[in-house]
Amino acid sequence: MVERDASAARCSIVEADGVHCSRPVAAGTPIALCAGHLLVAYDWVAREVGELDLLPGPCPACGARVGVHYPSGWICADCEWRYGELPDRALGDDPVEVVYYLRYRDRVKIGTSANPRQRVASLPHDEVLAFERGGRRLERRRHEQFARYRGAGTEWFDVHDVLLEHIAGLAVGVDDPWAQYDRWVSRHLARPRLD
């Protein structure tokens, strides 16, 4: 913060005609600018670096509601998808695979899918606990890691502190596993494709 003495209570801007702005500066203002010139500076910064605000509607890629508004349009603040654009390619040939953790009563299922919405909808469950990016190899590692709690011949595991601790670690900072998955998909679609 710039320190000013009480005698510098006038705006420091010199207008285009060479005359100093004579408007007062509000107490506590970090730089010697009047309210009008502070607004001009704010508008310039908002144009250059964007302004955080509510999107006109949910982000089509991840569903978030907050975006950064530039003169050229909106960017989702969550997944950085340009609001209003649709993906130019589908995920079919390049999916986002996840290992999912579902709770059903006193058991947890650890499985994998490239289409978790469809897969989870087909399974009995009370709650989606977490997602982890990865495919079959990661799923196998998790099955081996928690093998002592696994039901014979199934992908269902007894609830145990060690397993719950792992799931809690995956869920740190994640309010909604589905929103996390949507961000992964949107970022995956937005990355350059190497063909």
PyMOL commands that set and color helices and strands:
alter all, ss='L'
color gray80, all
select helices_A, chain A and resi 35-49+116-121+136-145+147-149+161-171+177-190
alter helices_A, ss='H'
color red, helices_A
select strands_A, chain A and resi 51-54+66-70+73-76+98-104+107-113+127-133+156-158
alter strands_A, ss='S'
color yellow, strands_A
deselect
rebuild
show_as cartoon
